[in-house]
Amino acid sequence: MQTALALRHHRLPRYWLGLTLGLVAAGVGGVHWWEQQLPLKLQEAARAGRLDACIRYADQLAALRWLGGLAPQEQGLCRRRKAAQLWDQGQWSAAMKLQLQLVNSGASQPADQQQLLQWQRQLESRALGLFQLGDLQAALVLLAAINADHRSDGAALGDNLRDSWTRNRILRDRGQQLIKQQRWWEALDALNRIDHPWWKGQTKELRQQVQKGIASLRRQEDKEHEGHGETNPSNVPLAELDALVSRKIATGMDDGQAFERACKELGGRVVETGPESACRR
């Protein structure tokens, strides 16, 4: 009796080992069979234009490539068509992701890399166009599709757009504050430093206020000099002087330096006439 039980227990490990090996063999065989079926299903889906199913089969086949199978060209064909479809639908991020997968796969062609680069350039161009129109957020969304919206070192195109936007906004705010203080020449200097088309449009009325303030200041100065028996403390053409000063301020000069340079170019020199400066030849 004891001998029979011992023989039975001795046979049990062999039974389980055989069962396990059988299941593993069946699993491997099933996987191998499915791998053999996938190329056919892939071809059928590609011919029928069922791109999502085709890509799904392609991904499954790619996962089984450890068995030694090669990537069929249908993988590239379906990804290529689907990426183009997504691009035409305006799903740029998804299109770029799929096109990148295609480029990195074994079924890509040289033209696929060129298409990827072309789409990147198009998105950059569209993003810059939106930025010029004043839509910073929409521009950043497009740049995110090509991972160009932000980098930790601040060197991404999106980072540059943010910096430009912030700088122009700060100049607008400074111009507004200086206008409230009636510091007209400094306000003009701040507004002339704005170089973004949208912000220039947004500050048009501020510029008009500054020009009116400068004109009023000129009239006030003329009246004060008339009271002292002087009709014009500057004997150079005031219109030319003002225009030249404004252009120099626009290049980044402060108002004092711009006035001095403009006066010199018109053949004059800066002289002090009481609390104010004048340009005389």
C-alpha positions as CSV (number, residue, x, y, z in Angstrom):
1,M,0.0,0.0,0.0
2,Q,2.7,2.4,0.9
3,T,4.7,1.5,-2.1
4,A,1.7,2.3,-4.4
5,L,1.2,5.7,-2.8
6,A,4.8,6.5,-3.2
7,L,4.7,5.6,-6.9
8,R,1.6,7.8,-7.3
9,H,3.2,10.8,-5.7
10,H,6.3,10.3,-7.8
11,R,4.2,10.4,-10.9
12,L,2.3,13.6,-10.0
13,P,5.2,16.1,-10.7
14,R,5.7,14.6,-14.1
15,Y,2.0,15.0,-14.8
16,W,2.0,18.7,-13.9
17,L,5.2,19.2,-15.8
18,G,3.8,17.6,-18.9
19,L,0.6,19.6,-18.5
20,T,2.5,22.9,-18.2
21,L,4.8,22.2,-21.1
22,G,1.7,21.3,-23.2
23,L,0.0,24.5,-22.3
24,V,3.1,26.5,-23.1
25,A,3.5,24.7,-26.4
26,A,-0.2,25.3,-27.2
27,G,0.2,29.0,-26.4
28,V,3.3,29.4,-28.5
29,G,1.6,27.5,-31.3
30,G,-1.5,29.8,-31.0
31,V,0.7,32.9,-31.1
32,H,2.5,31.5,-34.1
33,W,-0.7,30.7,-35.9
34,W,-2.1,34.2,-35.1
35,E,1.1,35.7,-36.5
36,Q,0.6,33.8,-39.7
37,Q,-3.0,35.1,-39.9
38,L,-2.1,38.7,-39.2
39,P,-0.4,39.5,-42.6
40,L,-3.5,38.3,-44.4
41,K,-5.9,40.3,-42.2
42,L,-3.5,43.3,-42.6
43,Q,-3.7,43.0,-46.4
44,E,-7.5,42.6,-46.4
45,A,-7.9,45.7,-44.2
46,A,-5.5,47.7,-46.3
47,R,-7.4,46.8,-49.6
48,A,-10.7,47.6,-48.0
49,G,-9.5,50.9,-46.7
50,R,-10.2,50.0,-43.0
51,L,-7.3,52.0,-41.8
52,D,-8.0,51.7,-38.1
53,A,-8.2,47.9,-38.2
54,C,-5.2,47.8,-40.5
55,I,-3.1,49.8,-37.9
56,R,-4.4,47.6,-35.1
57,Y,-3.3,44.5,-36.9
58,A,0.0,46.2,-37.7
59,D,0.6,47.0,-34.0
60,Q,-0.2,43.4,-33.1
61,L,2.2,42.1,-35.7
62,A,4.9,44.5,-34.5
63,A,4.5,43.1,-31.0
64,L,5.1,39.6,-32.4
65,R,8.2,40.4,-34.4
66,W,10.3,38.7,-31.8
67,L,9.3,35.5,-33.6
68,G,11.4,36.6,-36.5
69,G,8.8,37.9,-38.9
70,L,9.4,40.9,-41.1
71,A,7.2,44.0,-41.2
72,P,4.9,43.9,-44.2
73,Q,4.6,47.0,-46.3
74,E,0.9,47.2,-45.4
75,Q,2.0,48.5,-42.1
76,G,3.6,51.5,-43.7
77,L,0.7,51.9,-46.2
78,C,-2.0,52.0,-43.5
79,R,-0.1,54.3,-41.2
80,R,0.8,56.6,-44.1
81,R,-2.8,56.8,-45.3
82,K,-4.2,57.3,-41.8
83,A,-1.7,60.0,-40.9
84,A,-2.6,61.9,-44.1
85,Q,-6.3,61.5,-43.2
86,L,-5.8,62.9,-39.7
87,W,-3.8,65.8,-41.1
88,D,-6.6,66.7,-43.6
89,Q,-9.1,66.5,-40.7
90,G,-7.0,69.0,-38.7
91,Q,-6.0,66.5,-36.1
92,W,-2.4,67.6,-36.4
93,S,-1.1,66.2,-33.2
94,A,-2.4,62.7,-33.9
95,A,-1.2,62.9,-37.5
96,M,2.3,63.8,-36.4
97,K,2.4,61.0,-33.8
98,L,1.4,58.4,-36.3
99,Q,3.8,59.7,-39.0
100,L,6.6,59.6,-36.5
101,Q,5.7,56.0,-35.7
102,L,5.9,55.3,-39.4
103,V,9.3,56.9,-39.8
104,N,10.7,54.9,-36.9
105,S,9.2,51.6,-38.2
106,G,10.7,49.1,-40.6
107,A,8.1,49.8,-43.2
108,S,9.0,53.5,-43.9
109,Q,10.2,55.1,-47.1
110,P,12.5,58.1,-47.5
111,A,9.5,60.2,-48.5
112,D,7.9,59.6,-45.1
113,Q,10.7,61.5,-43.3
114,Q,10.3,64.3,-45.8
115,Q,6.6,64.4,-45.2
116,L,7.2,64.6,-41.4
117,L,9.6,67.5,-41.8
118,Q,7.2,69.3,-44.2
119,W,4.3,69.0,-41.7
120,Q,6.6,70.3,-38.9
121,R,7.4,73.4,-41.0
122,Q,3.8,74.0,-41.8
123,L,2.7,73.8,-38.2
124,E,5.5,76.2,-37.2
125,S,4.4,78.6,-40.0
126,R,0.7,78.4,-38.9
127,A,1.7,79.0,-35.3
128,L,3.7,82.1,-36.2
129,G,0.8,83.4,-38.2
130,L,-1.6,82.9,-35.3
131,F,0.9,84.6,-33.0
132,Q,1.2,87.6,-35.3
133,L,-2.6,87.9,-35.2
134,G,-2.6,88.0,-31.4
135,D,-3.7,84.4,-30.6
136,L,-0.8,83.2,-28.5
137,Q,-2.6,80.2,-27.0
138,A,-3.7,78.8,-30.3
139,A,-0.1,79.1,-31.5
140,L,1.1,77.2,-28.5
141,V,-1.4,74.4,-29.1
142,L,0.0,73.9,-32.6
143,L,3.5,73.9,-31.4
144,A,2.7,71.3,-28.8
145,A,1.9,68.9,-31.7
146,I,5.6,69.0,-32.6
147,N,6.9,69.3,-29.0
148,A,8.0,72.9,-29.7
149,D,5.8,74.7,-27.1
150,H,8.1,74.5,-24.1
151,R,11.6,73.2,-23.1
152,S,13.1,73.2,-19.6
153,D,16.0,75.5,-20.9
154,G,13.5,77.9,-22.4
155,A,14.9,77.5,-25.9
156,A,11.7,76.2,-27.6
157,L,9.9,78.3,-30.2
158,G,6.9,78.5,-27.9
159,D,9.1,79.9,-25.1
160,N,10.4,82.6,-27.4
161,L,6.8,83.6,-28.4
162,R,5.8,83.8,-24.7
163,D,8.8,86.1,-24.0
164,S,8.0,88.3,-26.9
165,W,4.4,88.5,-25.9
166,T,5.2,89.4,-22.3
167,R,7.8,92.0,-23.3
168,N,5.3,93.8,-25.5
169,R,2.6,93.7,-22.9
170,I,5.0,95.2,-20.3
171,L,5.9,98.0,-22.7
172,R,2.2,98.7,-23.2
173,D,1.6,98.8,-19.5
174,R,4.6,101.1,-19.0
175,G,3.3,103.4,-21.7
176,Q,-0.1,103.6,-20.0
177,Q,1.4,104.4,-16.7
178,L,3.7,107.1,-18.1
179,I,0.7,108.7,-20.0
180,K,-1.1,109.0,-16.7
181,Q,1.9,110.9,-15.3
182,Q,2.0,113.0,-18.5
183,R,5.6,111.9,-19.2
184,W,5.0,112.1,-22.9
185,W,8.5,111.5,-24.3
186,E,9.1,108.5,-22.0
187,A,5.7,107.1,-23.0
188,L,6.6,107.5,-26.6
189,D,9.9,105.7,-26.0
190,A,8.0,102.8,-24.4
191,L,5.4,102.5,-27.1
192,N,7.9,102.8,-29.9
193,R,9.7,99.7,-28.6
194,I,6.6,97.6,-29.2
195,D,7.4,95.4,-32.2
196,H,4.5,92.9,-32.3
197,P,1.8,93.8,-34.9
198,W,-1.1,92.9,-32.7
199,W,0.2,94.9,-29.8
200,K,0.9,97.9,-32.1
201,G,-2.7,97.8,-33.1
202,Q,-3.8,97.6,-29.5
203,T,-1.7,100.7,-28.5
204,K,-2.7,102.9,-31.5
205,E,-5.0,105.0,-29.3
206,L,-2.2,105.4,-26.7
207,R,0.1,106.7,-29.4
208,Q,-2.5,109.2,-30.4
209,Q,-2.7,110.4,-26.8
210,V,1.0,110.7,-26.6
211,Q,1.2,112.8,-29.8
212,K,-1.5,115.1,-28.5
213,G,0.3,115.4,-25.2
214,I,3.6,116.3,-27.0
215,A,1.8,118.8,-29.2
216,S,0.2,120.4,-26.1
217,L,3.5,120.5,-24.4
218,R,5.0,122.3,-27.5
219,R,2.3,124.9,-27.5
220,Q,2.8,125.5,-23.8
221,E,6.5,125.9,-24.2
222,D,5.9,128.4,-27.1
223,K,3.6,130.4,-24.9
224,E,6.1,130.5,-22.1
225,H,8.9,131.7,-24.4
226,E,6.6,134.3,-26.0
227,G,6.1,135.6,-22.5
228,H,9.8,136.1,-22.2
229,G,10.1,137.8,-25.5
230,E,11.2,134.7,-27.4
231,T,9.1,133.4,-30.3
232,N,11.0,130.2,-30.9
233,P,13.8,129.0,-28.6
234,S,14.9,126.5,-31.3
235,N,15.7,128.0,-34.6
236,V,15.7,124.7,-36.4
237,P,12.4,123.5,-38.1
238,L,10.4,122.1,-35.2
239,A,8.4,119.7,-37.4
240,E,11.7,118.2,-38.7
241,L,13.2,118.1,-35.2
242,D,10.1,116.3,-33.7
243,A,10.0,113.8,-36.5
244,L,13.7,113.0,-36.2
245,V,13.5,112.7,-32.5
246,S,10.6,110.3,-32.8
247,R,12.5,108.1,-35.3
248,K,15.5,107.9,-33.0
249,I,13.4,107.0,-30.0
250,A,11.9,104.2,-32.1
251,T,15.4,102.8,-32.5
252,G,15.8,102.5,-28.7
253,M,17.4,105.8,-27.7
254,D,16.1,107.6,-24.6
255,D,14.4,110.9,-25.3
256,G,17.4,113.1,-24.1
257,Q,19.9,111.3,-26.3
258,A,17.5,111.3,-29.2
259,F,16.9,115.1,-28.9
260,E,20.6,115.8,-28.8
261,R,21.4,113.5,-31.8
262,A,18.5,115.0,-33.9
263,C,19.6,118.5,-33.1
264,K,23.2,117.8,-34.2
265,E,22.0,116.2,-37.5
266,L,20.0,119.3,-38.3
267,G,23.1,121.4,-37.8
268,G,22.3,122.8,-34.4
269,R,23.5,122.3,-30.8
270,V,21.6,121.9,-27.6
271,V,21.4,125.0,-25.4
272,E,19.6,125.5,-22.1
273,T,16.9,128.1,-22.1
274,G,15.7,128.2,-18.6
275,P,14.2,124.9,-17.5
276,E,14.0,123.6,-21.0
277,S,16.5,122.6,-23.7
278,A,16.5,124.1,-27.2
279,C,18.2,123.3,-30.5
280,R,19.9,126.3,-32.2
281,R,22.1,126.7,-35.1
